[in-house]
Amino acid sequence: MSEFKPLDPTACGLFLVAAISFPLALDCFLPDKLAGPPAELFILLGFLIGVVALLAYRAESNFGFTVFLLVGAAVFATGFGLGAWGSIGFAILFAMTIGWSLIVKTPKALTLILCTTTLIFLFAGLPGVMDVDLTTALGVVSILNFLFCAYLGFALISEGKVPVF
């Protein structure tokens, strides 16, 4: 009889974050602004990231639960029109999780993901309260977020074949 080993919910959550970061980045870089990722995609992925948070809770991961629930809430609320100040508020909360990540010594890649996530919400919110165009910066940090999330997700499920840094 084979032994079933469930995947760490962190890898799934990272892939879901990557799944929303990629179309966001593409929308920033494509010359013909299509309409961006649809609101329904943000709502669906935000909900699913929230489910990952519950799985992290069941796995007794305080950090994973808190961060994934914040990310899920932010992505979900984005689908409903989070607004500039809401985005900036989440950016502040994500900046606080960077400090927590350093204190509990999570992998450096996870801290980088928290940095890019902070910048995504900051760059999404600032144009609503200041006269700045941060589309290119938002695209750059979104693609970096996608790459870091995809890498760390693959590293976590590779059972040591891909190093976690």
C-alpha positions as CSV (number, residue, x, y, z in Angstrom):
1,M,0.0,0.0,0.0
2,S,1.4,3.4,-1.0
3,E,1.7,6.2,1.6
4,F,0.0,9.4,0.6
5,K,1.9,12.6,1.3
6,P,-0.1,15.8,0.9
7,L,1.5,18.8,-0.7
8,D,2.5,21.7,1.6
9,P,-0.3,24.3,1.2
10,T,2.3,26.9,0.8
11,A,3.3,25.7,-2.6
12,C,-0.3,25.8,-3.8
13,G,-0.8,29.3,-2.4
14,L,2.4,30.5,-4.2
15,F,1.2,29.1,-7.5
16,L,-2.2,30.9,-7.0
17,V,-0.4,34.2,-6.3
18,A,1.8,33.6,-9.4
19,A,-1.4,33.0,-11.4
20,I,-2.7,36.5,-10.6
21,S,0.7,38.2,-10.9
22,F,1.3,37.0,-14.4
23,P,-1.7,38.6,-16.1
24,L,-1.3,41.7,-14.0
25,A,2.3,42.1,-15.3
26,L,1.2,41.4,-18.9
27,D,-1.4,44.0,-18.7
28,C,1.2,46.6,-17.7
29,F,3.6,45.7,-20.5
30,L,1.2,45.1,-23.5
31,P,0.9,48.2,-25.7
32,D,-2.8,47.6,-26.2
33,K,-4.4,47.8,-22.8
34,L,-6.9,45.1,-23.0
35,A,-9.0,45.5,-19.8
36,G,-6.5,43.9,-17.5
37,P,-7.3,40.7,-15.7
38,P,-11.1,40.5,-15.2
39,A,-12.4,41.2,-11.7
40,E,-13.8,37.7,-11.5
41,L,-10.2,36.3,-11.7
42,F,-9.2,38.4,-8.7
43,I,-12.3,37.3,-6.8
44,L,-11.8,33.6,-7.6
45,L,-8.0,33.5,-6.9
46,G,-8.5,35.6,-3.8
47,F,-11.0,33.1,-2.5
48,L,-8.8,30.2,-3.3
49,I,-5.8,31.8,-1.6
50,G,-8.1,32.2,1.4
51,V,-8.7,28.5,1.3
52,V,-4.9,27.9,1.3
53,A,-4.8,30.1,4.4
54,L,-7.3,27.7,6.1
55,L,-5.1,24.8,5.1
56,A,-2.1,26.5,6.6
57,Y,-4.1,27.0,9.8
58,R,-4.9,23.3,9.9
59,A,-1.1,22.7,9.4
60,E,-0.5,25.0,12.5
61,S,1.5,27.5,10.4
62,N,0.8,30.9,12.0
63,F,2.9,32.7,9.5
64,G,1.4,30.9,6.5
65,F,-2.2,31.4,7.8
66,T,-1.8,35.1,8.4
67,V,0.1,36.0,5.2
68,F,-2.1,33.9,2.9
69,L,-5.3,35.3,4.5
70,L,-4.0,38.8,4.0
71,V,-3.0,38.1,0.4
72,G,-6.3,36.3,-0.2
73,A,-8.3,39.2,1.2
74,A,-6.3,41.8,-0.8
75,V,-6.7,39.9,-4.0
76,F,-10.4,39.2,-3.4
77,A,-11.0,42.9,-2.5
78,T,-9.2,44.0,-5.6
79,G,-11.8,42.2,-7.6
80,F,-14.4,44.3,-6.0
81,G,-12.6,47.6,-6.6
82,L,-10.3,47.9,-3.5
83,G,-9.4,51.5,-4.3
84,A,-6.2,53.5,-3.8
85,W,-6.3,53.8,0.0
86,G,-7.2,50.1,0.4
87,S,-4.2,49.1,-1.8
88,I,-1.9,51.3,0.3
89,G,-3.3,49.9,3.5
90,F,-2.6,46.4,2.4
91,A,0.9,47.5,1.3
92,I,1.5,48.7,4.8
93,L,0.3,45.4,6.2
94,F,2.5,43.4,3.8
95,A,5.5,45.6,4.8
96,M,4.9,44.5,8.4
97,T,5.0,40.9,7.3
98,I,8.4,41.4,5.8
99,G,9.7,42.2,9.4
100,W,7.9,39.1,10.7
101,S,9.5,37.0,7.9
102,L,12.9,38.2,8.9
103,I,12.3,37.6,12.6
104,V,11.1,34.0,12.1
105,K,13.8,33.4,9.5
106,T,11.7,32.2,6.5
107,P,13.5,31.5,3.3
108,K,14.9,34.6,1.6
109,A,12.7,33.9,-1.5
110,L,9.6,34.2,0.7
111,T,10.9,37.5,2.0
112,L,11.5,38.7,-1.6
113,I,7.9,37.7,-2.4
114,L,6.6,39.8,0.4
115,C,8.7,42.7,-0.8
116,T,7.3,42.4,-4.3
117,T,3.7,42.0,-3.0
118,T,4.1,45.1,-0.9
119,L,5.3,47.0,-3.9
120,I,2.5,45.7,-6.1
121,F,-0.1,47.1,-3.7
122,L,1.8,50.3,-3.2
123,F,2.3,50.9,-6.9
124,A,-1.4,50.0,-7.5
125,G,-2.5,52.5,-4.9
126,L,-0.2,55.5,-5.2
127,P,-1.5,56.6,-8.7
128,G,-5.0,57.0,-7.1
129,V,-3.7,59.5,-4.5
130,M,-0.8,61.2,-6.4
131,D,-0.3,62.3,-9.9
132,V,2.1,59.5,-10.9
133,D,2.2,56.8,-13.5
134,L,3.7,53.6,-12.0
135,T,2.5,51.2,-14.7
136,T,5.9,50.1,-15.7
137,A,7.1,49.7,-12.1
138,L,3.9,47.7,-11.3
139,G,4.6,45.5,-14.3
140,V,8.2,44.9,-13.2
141,V,7.4,44.0,-9.6
142,S,4.4,41.9,-10.8
143,I,6.6,39.8,-13.1
144,L,9.2,39.4,-10.4
145,N,6.4,38.3,-8.0
146,F,5.3,35.8,-10.5
147,L,8.9,34.5,-11.0
148,F,9.7,34.3,-7.2
149,C,6.3,32.6,-6.4
150,A,6.7,30.1,-9.2
151,Y,10.3,29.3,-8.3
152,L,9.6,28.9,-4.6
153,G,6.4,26.9,-5.3
154,F,8.4,24.5,-7.5
155,A,11.2,24.3,-5.0
156,L,8.8,23.3,-2.2
157,I,7.2,20.5,-4.2
158,S,10.4,19.2,-5.7
159,E,11.4,17.4,-2.5
160,G,14.8,18.9,-2.4
161,K,15.7,18.7,-6.1
162,V,15.3,22.5,-6.5
163,P,17.0,24.4,-3.7
164,V,15.0,26.8,-1.6
165,F,17.0,29.9,-1.0
